[in-house]
Amino acid sequence: MDELEFRRRLLAQPHDKDKALLEYAQQSPERLALVNELKSFDKELQQAMQVPVPESLADKIILRQSMSDDGSDVCAPMPGSVKRPWYLALAASIAMVFTVALYQLNSPTLTIGEHALAHVYHEIDSLESQDRLDMATVNARLSELGGQLSALPGEVTYARFCRFKGQKSLHLVFESDFGPMTVFIVPTNNEYLGDNYFSDQRFAGRVSHFPQGDAILVAAAKAPIDEYQSRINQSLHWL
């Protein structure tokens, strides 16, 4: 047995009790240290795989990822932090993938309405925006998605691109007599229909489907969403 074969077998099975492998390990303190280190790592990995899956973990991860255009929000290591061995980083990645996959098998996918509500809560500060945006500015952004708005039922205070169920979309907020309202313009092939009406204790919403995309309104629970959605639908045109 040579050094390469020893390491290959040990990485594949840290608890291998083969006589030749154990005898080869006994010939060097460095090899014995590697055996103990990999056994400890294997135990840590097994414990990580047995951690209970937190409720809604997968949905939160998926939602956070879907709202970002790129991976720029990934945290960088803190200065002076200790670099862990590559196999410990691999273990953490494997454990996370396993956990998320396991939870996804036991959790339904978010509907359009659930995603819209979660998105509003995730960016709740958008409802407090004091910007004043004209329709030319809004339509300059909306044109990238193939749409135009002749007007909205109130002054626009927020207009940014986002990811809605993985699709590049426009997130708008406008003022109304019933407080700030959110509109998501989502270009899509309508491969999912979701729920036309949705609500929770704070917000209510409605989804309008078009051949070219969806318009999703989220407003205060007691607001007349049908009236406002109708005005939005009449204003929205696809290029």
Secondary structure, DSSP 8 states (H G I E B T S, - for coil): --HHHHHHHHHH-TT---HHHHHHHHT-HHHHHHHHHHHHHHHHHHHHHTS---TTHHHHHHHHHHT-SSSTTS----TT-----HHHHHHHHHHHHHHHHHHHHTS----HHHHHHHHHHHTGGGGG----B-HHHHHHHHGGGTEEES--SS-EEEEEEEEETTEEEEEEEE--TTS-EEEEEEE---S----SEEE-SSEEEEEEEETTEEEEEEEETTS-HHHHHHHHHHHEEE-
